[in-house]
């Protein structure tokens, strides 16, 4: 059974909202096809707090977060991963509070962003609709949004967290869970007192997670899902969207979805050589075309995993593993 996604979410942009006794959330006003209604920055505890994923390079969001925490001490800044909508604001929060930044490690050198700019044959993904000419103001706004969401290549945590490491404060205990797949430096944070996990982009309730190669790794992602499946958590809190209150069946549905997608890809290739675009046009025919390019990233990750298992191979390639122009076949 496919995952049942929940898109009924009120972001309350700029407002620090209580979501559980130990968790508050403030959502950045940076909605997009990748961020849903925006980046949800979580605050753990009261009085002496940890901030999780301060967000993009967005002065208004940082100001709203700091104003909402006026009178409280920021104990630490926890980072799930270094995509541009999650970690860049950590530097500004550290400057304002003196709190140390904790994360798995620097941005991987081969990791791409979640935006469209890393698709090799971008021009080949025209929507088939007449493109509206952007005004100068629209172009400027688009450029500014792009810049504030660039990957956090300068990220340098004050303390590196490994799987199983504990960060604690008065009344709260957080365990780092290394969950690579979406990106190799991804961490989830388990809040022991509430049997809850802040799941970053690893598991989201509104959409599947993009697995963008070459750093994004489908096999690692499936192992990381199984890690969560082996736990007894009561709630997952993604960085984007609302809480997942039945984690086990939801995570199992995500695993099943990936296995079904693998079989669908193999069935396409059983009919003859296919490019990634040809596969996407069939498997995602009912999905909005603006999502085809991000879908292609995950399809490529599936193909790489199948190739490594000896189940598919490339017939024609332009030498770029990311190129959607590569043609794939079954051996």
Protein Blocks (a to p, Z undefined) as FASTA:
>chain_A
ZZdddfbdcfkgoiacdfbfkbccddddddcfklonopcdddedehiacdehjbpcdfkl
mmmmmmmmgoiacfbdcdfblcfklmmmmmmmmmmnopacddfbdcdfkbccfbfklpfk
lmlmcghiacddddfklmmmmmmmmmmmgccfkbccfbdcdehiacddehiacdddddeh
jbmkbccdddfklopacekjmbcckbccddddfkbcfklmmmmmmmmmmpccfbdcdfed
cddfblmlmmmmmmmmmmmmmmmmmmmmmnoccdfklmmmmmmmmgcfklmmmmmmmmmm
mmmmmmmnopaccfbdghiaklmkbccddZZ
